[in-house]
């Protein structure tokens, strides 16, 4: 639970978390007021959607976080990078799970992370239609709340056996990448309890933090997809690993679980990827 604003030092990580939570809540409220005539555009591919609501959410986040003359840096999915001089950098995903949002599915979220010297120190993931949010501050544990319920501290699951691990994953929007991800999944799925595809990387990672998922992996995440949720996993006792150069295009693979299970998952994924590449000659 966060402290009352009046008791928190202005330059503390806890104050950054409070700013993040207020901004994420406001952006979530904005997104709930989805217009009936929402216009959909494409980004990296014909199936990679962006809407005016993505952009409006990010604009609101930036206005709130940079209010009162703040000189923080910002990295946003829609607006890109802007420099700052305060030593704080905000990493924003204004609408993680845009396709879910378009189809009326509830698994979408606003993700806000605060960094100092390249290290995430506070983060919140808010999922308005689930009436749930997750948050963490470095060294303060990870927490979640459903509606108006009291916050509950998060702890990753203790499963260490791959064959008993319920695992989340996701797929890219480019057809060739989805095909490669499908081939990899086909090589590992029999070694896992089962696989779930939620459609929001931030929520996937938060489910790892709370034990709803034992593990998670996905290729091609961006910093805004995972910055806040990765801190939440770490503060819940889990680990997040990024395997660089997973594909020739330079994209990485992100995996998360408790530390023991993550070692097993990494070994399984690396062996499967090696086998897939060998089969291609």
ABEGO torsion letter per residue (X at the ends): XBBBAAABBAABAAAAAAAAAAAAAAAAAAAABBBAABBBBBBABAABBBBAAAAAAAAAAAAAAABGGBABBBBBAAAEBBBBAAGBBBBBBABBGAAAAAAGBABBBBBBBBBBGGBBABBBBBBAAAGBBBBBBBGAEBBBBBEABBBBBBBBBABABAAABBBBBBBBABAAAAAAAAAAAAAAAAABABBBBAGBAAAAAAAAAAGABABBBBBGBBAAAAAAAAAAAAAAGBBBBBBBGABAAGBBBBBBEBAAAAAAAAAAAAAAAAAAAAAAX
